[in-house]
Each structure stands twice: as structure tokens, then as C-alpha cells.
Amino acid sequence: MDKTQNPIQDRTPIDPDAEQVRDASHSQPTDSQTAWRTLVLEIGLVLAGGVVGTLLRVLTSVLVGDALGHGFPYDIAIINISGSFLIGLLAGWRDPRSRAHELIWLAGAVGMIGAYTTFSSYVLGVVTLDVSGKTLVGLLYLSGSAALGLLAVESGLWMGERWRHR
């Protein structure tokens, strides 16, 4: 090999769509590098939000369970209604043209609220009430949580839109 050749610079990518080799004088990342960094950032935000949401869910369940008892799924109702409000608030505030808003959406709505809310536990609570002979209470819980959740999302949307326009 000629000593004037740079083996890294002259390398042919295995995949023709792969990033192009840059020499040391270029500091701008390639499109491929930028795409990977963006993907890693977005996944990291969802994961971090998910950890926070999981911790908030456990904390809420313990505190509500200790305060109100465990005979009725108060904790899940509070979690789902407050999560509905929070996702409505973020959705109302969110401006999809803003990169910062999109990153906050990923961490807050997708990660944190996605881990915090508990639809499967909600349905299990309804079934548990039914199986224990409290069918009417279970139906009231089902419809009441859905109605209050819808109201919470609407309230959050309304507040979020006002917040965005401040």
C-alpha cells in the first residue's frame, strides 16, 4: 500500500447506504449518525419517563392504599384519572412543530404517563369487583372512571392549550 493513502479514508462501505467515511477535518455528523443519535435520544427519553412513571404509580398505589384501604381500587381510579388529565394537559400544550415539545411528549406522555396509567389493572379491578359479587359497584367503577377520565382529558387539553398560548 502507498504511504500516501489513508486506509480509513479510502475504505469502501460494506453497505452502499451506510455512512460515508469522513476525514478528520470534517466535524459535522453524517445523516446516518444524526439519525442514530436522534433514535437513541428518543428511546432514552421514553425509558427515563417510563422509570419515573413506574415509580409514581407505585408511590401513588401505596399512599392511596394506606390512606383509603384496599377494598376498592381507589388507587387505580386516581392513577387513571390523574394520568388522563396529565396526558390531556400535555396534548393541549404540545406543538408538533416544536422539537422541544416532541421530546417532552416522548418523555412525559409516552414514557411517564404510559408507565403510570394502568388500564389493565383498571379492567382487573372491574372483574374482581364482579367476581366478588359487587357487579353494580364494578359497573359504576367502570363507567365512572371512564367518564371522569374523559372529563380529565378534556380539562387537561383545555388547560394545556391555554398554557401553550401564554
Secondary structure, DSSP 8 states (H G I E B T S, - for coil): --TT--TTTT---SSTTS-----TT--S--HHHHHHHHHHHHHHHHHHHHHHHHHHHHHHHHHHHHHH-SSS-HHHHHHHHHHHHHHHHHHHH--TT-HHHHHHHIIIIIIIIHHH--HHHHHHHHHHHHHTT-HHHHHHHHHHHHHHHHHHHHHHHHHHHHHHT-
